[in-house]
Amino acid sequence: MNFFKKTYQSLENRRRVALTLILVSFLTTFLLIRLVTILQKAHLLLNQQGMTHIHHLVPGIILLIVCGYIDIAFWSNNKIRPYVAVFYGIGAALTIDEFALWLFLKDVYWEKQGRISVDAVIIAIVLLGLFLVISEVHDYTWIKKMFQR
């Protein structure tokens, strides 16, 4: 627990906690939603019953809209920023995991075209990581650290 507290304080001091939380929540949500869908396909977990299937992209879009609104409405409130970052990462993962549905406008999640969704998630993770690194480099603190040694 002490490790996580020190890591959080280190990130907080660098103002990178929101970017890190988005990346971690995005990756965690993607892995969990893939696990759930695999278990549903194997009939180890229940799937939605009835005529209408609500794809996980729908709650993802709703989360993105709500997080965007909260972030714009309360942009100066630093206390809610970590929570908004986590929910934003969750919403983005839920939405991008169904990227193939955006392109083909039909459910191709388990078909060959569904691989595009995994590729989109990989690209998103790389971009989120890149943004995190760029935000650190842009702060120029790495130069001070390098010459202090």
CNS distance restraints for C-alpha pairs under 8 A (distance, minus, plus):
assign (resid   1 and name CA) (resid   5 and name CA) 6.35 0.50 0.50
assign (resid   2 and name CA) (resid   6 and name CA) 6.18 0.50 0.50
assign (resid   3 and name CA) (resid   7 and name CA) 6.10 0.50 0.50
assign (resid   4 and name CA) (resid   8 and name CA) 5.96 0.50 0.50
assign (resid   5 and name CA) (resid   9 and name CA) 6.14 0.50 0.50
assign (resid   6 and name CA) (resid  10 and name CA) 6.06 0.50 0.50
assign (resid   7 and name CA) (resid  11 and name CA) 6.18 0.50 0.50
assign (resid   8 and name CA) (resid  12 and name CA) 5.91 0.50 0.50
assign (resid   8 and name CA) (resid  17 and name CA) 7.06 0.50 0.50
assign (resid   9 and name CA) (resid  13 and name CA) 6.04 0.50 0.50
assign (resid  10 and name CA) (resid  14 and name CA) 6.54 0.50 0.50
assign (resid  11 and name CA) (resid  15 and name CA) 6.09 0.50 0.50
assign (resid  11 and name CA) (resid  16 and name CA) 5.25 0.50 0.50
assign (resid  11 and name CA) (resid  17 and name CA) 5.10 0.50 0.50
assign (resid  12 and name CA) (resid  16 and name CA) 6.17 0.50 0.50
assign (resid  12 and name CA) (resid  17 and name CA) 5.38 0.50 0.50
assign (resid  14 and name CA) (resid 136 and name CA) 7.95 0.50 0.50
assign (resid  16 and name CA) (resid  20 and name CA) 6.22 0.50 0.50
assign (resid  16 and name CA) (resid 132 and name CA) 7.32 0.50 0.50
assign (resid  16 and name CA) (resid 135 and name CA) 7.75 0.50 0.50
assign (resid  16 and name CA) (resid 136 and name CA) 7.82 0.50 0.50
assign (resid  17 and name CA) (resid  21 and name CA) 5.98 0.50 0.50
assign (resid  17 and name CA) (resid  82 and name CA) 7.01 0.50 0.50
assign (resid  18 and name CA) (resid  22 and name CA) 6.18 0.50 0.50
assign (resid  18 and name CA) (resid  81 and name CA) 6.60 0.50 0.50
assign (resid  18 and name CA) (resid  82 and name CA) 5.41 0.50 0.50
assign (resid  18 and name CA) (resid  85 and name CA) 5.40 0.50 0.50
assign (resid  18 and name CA) (resid  86 and name CA) 7.86 0.50 0.50
assign (resid  19 and name CA) (resid  23 and name CA) 6.34 0.50 0.50
assign (resid  19 and name CA) (resid  85 and name CA) 7.26 0.50 0.50
assign (resid  19 and name CA) (resid 128 and name CA) 7.66 0.50 0.50
assign (resid  19 and name CA) (resid 131 and name CA) 7.92 0.50 0.50
assign (resid  19 and name CA) (resid 132 and name CA) 6.09 0.50 0.50
assign (resid  20 and name CA) (resid  24 and name CA) 6.11 0.50 0.50
assign (resid  20 and name CA) (resid 132 and name CA) 7.04 0.50 0.50
assign (resid  21 and name CA) (resid  25 and name CA) 5.84 0.50 0.50
assign (resid  21 and name CA) (resid  82 and name CA) 6.92 0.50 0.50
assign (resid  21 and name CA) (resid  85 and name CA) 5.95 0.50 0.50
assign (resid  21 and name CA) (resid  86 and name CA) 5.58 0.50 0.50
assign (resid  21 and name CA) (resid  89 and name CA) 7.42 0.50 0.50
assign (resid  22 and name CA) (resid  26 and name CA) 5.86 0.50 0.50
assign (resid  22 and name CA) (resid  85 and name CA) 5.15 0.50 0.50
assign (resid  22 and name CA) (resid  86 and name CA) 5.42 0.50 0.50
assign (resid  22 and name CA) (resid  87 and name CA) 7.91 0.50 0.50
assign (resid  22 and name CA) (resid  88 and name CA) 6.55 0.50 0.50
assign (resid  22 and name CA) (resid  89 and name CA) 4.40 0.50 0.50
assign (resid  22 and name CA) (resid  90 and name CA) 7.80 0.50 0.50
assign (resid  22 and name CA) (resid 128 and name CA) 7.98 0.50 0.50
assign (resid  23 and name CA) (resid  27 and name CA) 6.20 0.50 0.50
assign (resid  23 and name CA) (resid  89 and name CA) 6.52 0.50 0.50
assign (resid  23 and name CA) (resid 125 and name CA) 6.91 0.50 0.50
assign (resid  23 and name CA) (resid 128 and name CA) 6.05 0.50 0.50
assign (resid  23 and name CA) (resid 129 and name CA) 6.98 0.50 0.50
assign (resid  24 and name CA) (resid  28 and name CA) 6.01 0.50 0.50
assign (resid  24 and name CA) (resid  89 and name CA) 7.62 0.50 0.50
assign (resid  25 and name CA) (resid  29 and name CA) 5.87 0.50 0.50
assign (resid  25 and name CA) (resid  86 and name CA) 5.57 0.50 0.50
assign (resid  25 and name CA) (resid  87 and name CA) 7.68 0.50 0.50
assign (resid  25 and name CA) (resid  89 and name CA) 5.10 0.50 0.50
assign (resid  25 and name CA) (resid  90 and name CA) 5.71 0.50 0.50
assign (resid  26 and name CA) (resid  30 and name CA) 6.13 0.50 0.50
assign (resid  26 and name CA) (resid  86 and name CA) 7.93 0.50 0.50
assign (resid  26 and name CA) (resid  89 and name CA) 4.34 0.50 0.50
assign (resid  26 and name CA) (resid  90 and name CA) 5.30 0.50 0.50
assign (resid  26 and name CA) (resid  91 and name CA) 7.92 0.50 0.50
assign (resid  26 and name CA) (resid  92 and name CA) 6.69 0.50 0.50
assign (resid  26 and name CA) (resid  93 and name CA) 5.08 0.50 0.50
assign (resid  26 and name CA) (resid 125 and name CA) 7.82 0.50 0.50
assign (resid  27 and name CA) (resid  31 and name CA) 6.25 0.50 0.50
assign (resid  27 and name CA) (resid  93 and name CA) 7.28 0.50 0.50
assign (resid  27 and name CA) (resid 125 and name CA) 7.24 0.50 0.50
assign (resid  28 and name CA) (resid  32 and name CA) 6.13 0.50 0.50
assign (resid  29 and name CA) (resid  33 and name CA) 5.92 0.50 0.50
assign (resid  29 and name CA) (resid  89 and name CA) 7.89 0.50 0.50
assign (resid  29 and name CA) (resid  90 and name CA) 5.69 0.50 0.50
assign (resid  29 and name CA) (resid  93 and name CA) 6.10 0.50 0.50
assign (resid  29 and name CA) (resid  94 and name CA) 7.20 0.50 0.50
assign (resid  30 and name CA) (resid  34 and name CA) 6.11 0.50 0.50
assign (resid  30 and name CA) (resid  93 and name CA) 5.44 0.50 0.50
assign (resid  30 and name CA) (resid  94 and name CA) 6.88 0.50 0.50
assign (resid  30 and name CA) (resid  97 and name CA) 6.87 0.50 0.50
assign (resid  30 and name CA) (resid 121 and name CA) 7.98 0.50 0.50
assign (resid  31 and name CA) (resid  35 and name CA) 6.18 0.50 0.50
assign (resid  32 and name CA) (resid  36 and name CA) 6.16 0.50 0.50
assign (resid  33 and name CA) (resid  37 and name CA) 6.14 0.50 0.50
assign (resid  33 and name CA) (resid  94 and name CA) 7.55 0.50 0.50
assign (resid  34 and name CA) (resid  38 and name CA) 6.06 0.50 0.50
assign (resid  35 and name CA) (resid  39 and name CA) 6.16 0.50 0.50
assign (resid  36 and name CA) (resid  40 and name CA) 6.11 0.50 0.50
assign (resid  36 and name CA) (resid  45 and name CA) 7.43 0.50 0.50
assign (resid  37 and name CA) (resid  41 and name CA) 6.08 0.50 0.50
assign (resid  38 and name CA) (resid  42 and name CA) 6.24 0.50 0.50
assign (resid  39 and name CA) (resid  43 and name CA) 6.20 0.50 0.50
assign (resid  39 and name CA) (resid  44 and name CA) 5.12 0.50 0.50
assign (resid  39 and name CA) (resid  45 and name CA) 5.52 0.50 0.50
assign (resid  40 and name CA) (resid  44 and name CA) 5.74 0.50 0.50
assign (resid  40 and name CA) (resid  45 and name CA) 4.67 0.50 0.50
assign (resid  40 and name CA) (resid  46 and name CA) 5.98 0.50 0.50
assign (resid  40 and name CA) (resid  47 and name CA) 5.85 0.50 0.50
assign (resid  48 and name CA) (resid  53 and name CA) 6.51 0.50 0.50
assign (resid  48 and name CA) (resid  54 and name CA) 7.97 0.50 0.50
assign (resid  49 and name CA) (resid  53 and name CA) 7.82 0.50 0.50
assign (resid  54 and name CA) (resid  58 and name CA) 6.80 0.50 0.50
assign (resid  56 and name CA) (resid  60 and name CA) 6.37 0.50 0.50
assign (resid  56 and name CA) (resid  94 and name CA) 5.71 0.50 0.50
assign (resid  56 and name CA) (resid  95 and name CA) 6.97 0.50 0.50
assign (resid  56 and name CA) (resid  98 and name CA) 7.61 0.50 0.50
assign (resid  57 and name CA) (resid  61 and name CA) 6.12 0.50 0.50
assign (resid  57 and name CA) (resid  94 and name CA) 5.24 0.50 0.50
assign (resid  57 and name CA) (resid  95 and name CA) 4.21 0.50 0.50
assign (resid  57 and name CA) (resid  96 and name CA) 7.44 0.50 0.50
assign (resid  57 and name CA) (resid  97 and name CA) 7.48 0.50 0.50
assign (resid  57 and name CA) (resid  98 and name CA) 6.06 0.50 0.50
assign (resid  58 and name CA) (resid  62 and name CA) 6.39 0.50 0.50
assign (resid  58 and name CA) (resid  95 and name CA) 7.29 0.50 0.50
assign (resid  59 and name CA) (resid  63 and name CA) 6.07 0.50 0.50
assign (resid  59 and name CA) (resid  91 and name CA) 7.07 0.50 0.50
assign (resid  59 and name CA) (resid  94 and name CA) 7.42 0.50 0.50
assign (resid  60 and name CA) (resid  64 and name CA) 6.23 0.50 0.50
assign (resid  60 and name CA) (resid  90 and name CA) 7.08 0.50 0.50
assign (resid  60 and name CA) (resid  91 and name CA) 3.88 0.50 0.50
assign (resid  60 and name CA) (resid  92 and name CA) 6.17 0.50 0.50
assign (resid  60 and name CA) (resid  93 and name CA) 7.28 0.50 0.50
assign (resid  60 and name CA) (resid  94 and name CA) 4.80 0.50 0.50
assign (resid  60 and name CA) (resid  95 and name CA) 4.91 0.50 0.50
assign (resid  61 and name CA) (resid  65 and name CA) 6.20 0.50 0.50
assign (resid  61 and name CA) (resid  91 and name CA) 6.30 0.50 0.50
assign (resid  61 and name CA) (resid  92 and name CA) 7.61 0.50 0.50
assign (resid  61 and name CA) (resid  94 and name CA) 7.97 0.50 0.50
assign (resid  61 and name CA) (resid  95 and name CA) 6.19 0.50 0.50
assign (resid  62 and name CA) (resid  66 and name CA) 6.17 0.50 0.50
assign (resid  62 and name CA) (resid  91 and name CA) 7.51 0.50 0.50
assign (resid  63 and name CA) (resid  67 and name CA) 5.93 0.50 0.50
assign (resid  63 and name CA) (resid  87 and name CA) 6.67 0.50 0.50
assign (resid  63 and name CA) (resid  88 and name CA) 6.58 0.50 0.50
assign (resid  63 and name CA) (resid  90 and name CA) 7.76 0.50 0.50
assign (resid  63 and name CA) (resid  91 and name CA) 5.00 0.50 0.50
assign (resid  64 and name CA) (resid  68 and name CA) 5.96 0.50 0.50
assign (resid  64 and name CA) (resid  87 and name CA) 7.85 0.50 0.50
assign (resid  64 and name CA) (resid  88 and name CA) 5.73 0.50 0.50
assign (resid  64 and name CA) (resid  91 and name CA) 5.38 0.50 0.50
assign (resid  64 and name CA) (resid  92 and name CA) 6.69 0.50 0.50
assign (resid  65 and name CA) (resid  69 and name CA) 6.20 0.50 0.50
assign (resid  66 and name CA) (resid  70 and name CA) 6.13 0.50 0.50
assign (resid  67 and name CA) (resid  71 and name CA) 5.91 0.50 0.50
assign (resid  67 and name CA) (resid  84 and name CA) 5.76 0.50 0.50
assign (resid  67 and name CA) (resid  85 and name CA) 7.97 0.50 0.50
assign (resid  67 and name CA) (resid  87 and name CA) 6.93 0.50 0.50
assign (resid  67 and name CA) (resid  88 and name CA) 5.89 0.50 0.50
assign (resid  68 and name CA) (resid  72 and name CA) 6.16 0.50 0.50
assign (resid  69 and name CA) (resid  73 and name CA) 5.95 0.50 0.50
assign (resid  70 and name CA) (resid  74 and name CA) 5.77 0.50 0.50
assign (resid  70 and name CA) (resid  75 and name CA) 7.66 0.50 0.50
assign (resid  70 and name CA) (resid  84 and name CA) 7.52 0.50 0.50
assign (resid  71 and name CA) (resid  75 and name CA) 5.09 0.50 0.50
assign (resid  71 and name CA) (resid  81 and name CA) 7.44 0.50 0.50
assign (resid  71 and name CA) (resid  84 and name CA) 7.03 0.50 0.50
assign (resid  75 and name CA) (resid  81 and name CA) 7.98 0.50 0.50
assign (resid  77 and name CA) (resid  81 and name CA) 6.93 0.50 0.50
assign (resid  78 and name CA) (resid  82 and name CA) 7.88 0.50 0.50
assign (resid  80 and name CA) (resid  84 and name CA) 6.22 0.50 0.50
assign (resid  81 and name CA) (resid  85 and name CA) 6.02 0.50 0.50
assign (resid  82 and name CA) (resid  86 and name CA) 6.30 0.50 0.50
assign (resid  83 and name CA) (resid  87 and name CA) 6.36 0.50 0.50
assign (resid  84 and name CA) (resid  88 and name CA) 5.88 0.50 0.50
assign (resid  85 and name CA) (resid  89 and name CA) 6.16 0.50 0.50
assign (resid  86 and name CA) (resid  90 and name CA) 6.30 0.50 0.50
assign (resid  87 and name CA) (resid  91 and name CA) 6.06 0.50 0.50
assign (resid  88 and name CA) (resid  92 and name CA) 6.03 0.50 0.50
assign (resid  89 and name CA) (resid  93 and name CA) 6.15 0.50 0.50
assign (resid  90 and name CA) (resid  94 and name CA) 6.22 0.50 0.50
assign (resid  91 and name CA) (resid  95 and name CA) 6.14 0.50 0.50
assign (resid  92 and name CA) (resid  96 and name CA) 5.94 0.50 0.50
assign (resid  93 and name CA) (resid  97 and name CA) 5.81 0.50 0.50
assign (resid  93 and name CA) (resid 121 and name CA) 7.40 0.50 0.50
assign (resid  94 and name CA) (resid  98 and name CA) 7.11 0.50 0.50
assign (resid  95 and name CA) (resid  99 and name CA) 6.90 0.50 0.50
assign (resid  96 and name CA) (resid 117 and name CA) 6.62 0.50 0.50
assign (resid  96 and name CA) (resid 120 and name CA) 6.65 0.50 0.50
assign (resid  96 and name CA) (resid 121 and name CA) 6.15 0.50 0.50
assign (resid  97 and name CA) (resid 117 and name CA) 5.31 0.50 0.50
assign (resid  97 and name CA) (resid 118 and name CA) 6.64 0.50 0.50
assign (resid  97 and name CA) (resid 120 and name CA) 7.55 0.50 0.50
assign (resid  97 and name CA) (resid 121 and name CA) 6.32 0.50 0.50
assign (resid  98 and name CA) (resid 102 and name CA) 7.03 0.50 0.50
assign (resid  98 and name CA) (resid 109 and name CA) 7.09 0.50 0.50
assign (resid  98 and name CA) (resid 117 and name CA) 5.71 0.50 0.50
assign (resid  99 and name CA) (resid 103 and name CA) 6.70 0.50 0.50
assign (resid  99 and name CA) (resid 116 and name CA) 6.93 0.50 0.50
assign (resid  99 and name CA) (resid 117 and name CA) 4.71 0.50 0.50
assign (resid  99 and name CA) (resid 120 and name CA) 6.83 0.50 0.50
assign (resid 100 and name CA) (resid 104 and name CA) 6.04 0.50 0.50
assign (resid 100 and name CA) (resid 105 and name CA) 7.75 0.50 0.50
assign (resid 100 and name CA) (resid 107 and name CA) 7.87 0.50 0.50
assign (resid 100 and name CA) (resid 108 and name CA) 6.70 0.50 0.50
assign (resid 100 and name CA) (resid 109 and name CA) 7.03 0.50 0.50
assign (resid 100 and name CA) (resid 113 and name CA) 6.68 0.50 0.50
assign (resid 100 and name CA) (resid 114 and name CA) 5.47 0.50 0.50
assign (resid 100 and name CA) (resid 115 and name CA) 7.67 0.50 0.50
assign (resid 100 and name CA) (resid 116 and name CA) 5.70 0.50 0.50
assign (resid 100 and name CA) (resid 117 and name CA) 5.19 0.50 0.50
assign (resid 101 and name CA) (resid 105 and name CA) 5.00 0.50 0.50
assign (resid 101 and name CA) (resid 106 and name CA) 5.52 0.50 0.50
assign (resid 101 and name CA) (resid 107 and name CA) 5.78 0.50 0.50
assign (resid 101 and name CA) (resid 108 and name CA) 6.65 0.50 0.50
assign (resid 101 and name CA) (resid 109 and name CA) 7.45 0.50 0.50
assign (resid 104 and name CA) (resid 108 and name CA) 7.71 0.50 0.50
assign (resid 108 and name CA) (resid 112 and name CA) 7.43 0.50 0.50
assign (resid 108 and name CA) (resid 113 and name CA) 6.07 0.50 0.50
assign (resid 108 and name CA) (resid 114 and name CA) 5.15 0.50 0.50
assign (resid 109 and name CA) (resid 113 and name CA) 7.49 0.50 0.50
assign (resid 109 and name CA) (resid 114 and name CA) 4.47 0.50 0.50
assign (resid 109 and name CA) (resid 115 and name CA) 7.73 0.50 0.50
assign (resid 109 and name CA) (resid 117 and name CA) 7.88 0.50 0.50
assign (resid 110 and name CA) (resid 114 and name CA) 5.76 0.50 0.50
assign (resid 111 and name CA) (resid 115 and name CA) 7.58 0.50 0.50
assign (resid 114 and name CA) (resid 118 and name CA) 7.37 0.50 0.50
assign (resid 115 and name CA) (resid 119 and name CA) 6.36 0.50 0.50
assign (resid 116 and name CA) (resid 120 and name CA) 6.08 0.50 0.50
assign (resid 117 and name CA) (resid 121 and name CA) 6.25 0.50 0.50
assign (resid 118 and name CA) (resid 122 and name CA) 6.23 0.50 0.50
assign (resid 119 and name CA) (resid 123 and name CA) 6.20 0.50 0.50
assign (resid 120 and name CA) (resid 124 and name CA) 6.09 0.50 0.50
assign (resid 121 and name CA) (resid 125 and name CA) 6.14 0.50 0.50
assign (resid 122 and name CA) (resid 126 and name CA) 6.22 0.50 0.50
assign (resid 123 and name CA) (resid 127 and name CA) 6.11 0.50 0.50
assign (resid 124 and name CA) (resid 128 and name CA) 6.03 0.50 0.50
assign (resid 125 and name CA) (resid 129 and name CA) 6.09 0.50 0.50
assign (resid 126 and name CA) (resid 130 and name CA) 6.02 0.50 0.50
assign (resid 127 and name CA) (resid 131 and name CA) 6.06 0.50 0.50
assign (resid 128 and name CA) (resid 132 and name CA) 6.29 0.50 0.50
assign (resid 129 and name CA) (resid 133 and name CA) 6.32 0.50 0.50
assign (resid 130 and name CA) (resid 134 and name CA) 6.00 0.50 0.50
assign (resid 131 and name CA) (resid 135 and name CA) 6.00 0.50 0.50
assign (resid 132 and name CA) (resid 136 and name CA) 6.45 0.50 0.50
assign (resid 133 and name CA) (resid 137 and name CA) 6.24 0.50 0.50
assign (resid 134 and name CA) (resid 138 and name CA) 5.83 0.50 0.50
assign (resid 135 and name CA) (resid 139 and name CA) 6.35 0.50 0.50
assign (resid 136 and name CA) (resid 140 and name CA) 7.06 0.50 0.50
assign (resid 136 and name CA) (resid 141 and name CA) 7.29 0.50 0.50
assign (resid 136 and name CA) (resid 142 and name CA) 7.32 0.50 0.50
assign (resid 137 and name CA) (resid 141 and name CA) 7.18 0.50 0.50
assign (resid 137 and name CA) (resid 142 and name CA) 6.43 0.50 0.50
assign (resid 140 and name CA) (resid 144 and name CA) 7.13 0.50 0.50
assign (resid 141 and name CA) (resid 145 and name CA) 6.28 0.50 0.50
assign (resid 142 and name CA) (resid 146 and name CA) 6.06 0.50 0.50
assign (resid 143 and name CA) (resid 147 and name CA) 6.36 0.50 0.50
assign (resid 144 and name CA) (resid 148 and name CA) 6.06 0.50 0.50
assign (resid 145 and name CA) (resid 149 and name CA) 6.84 0.50 0.50
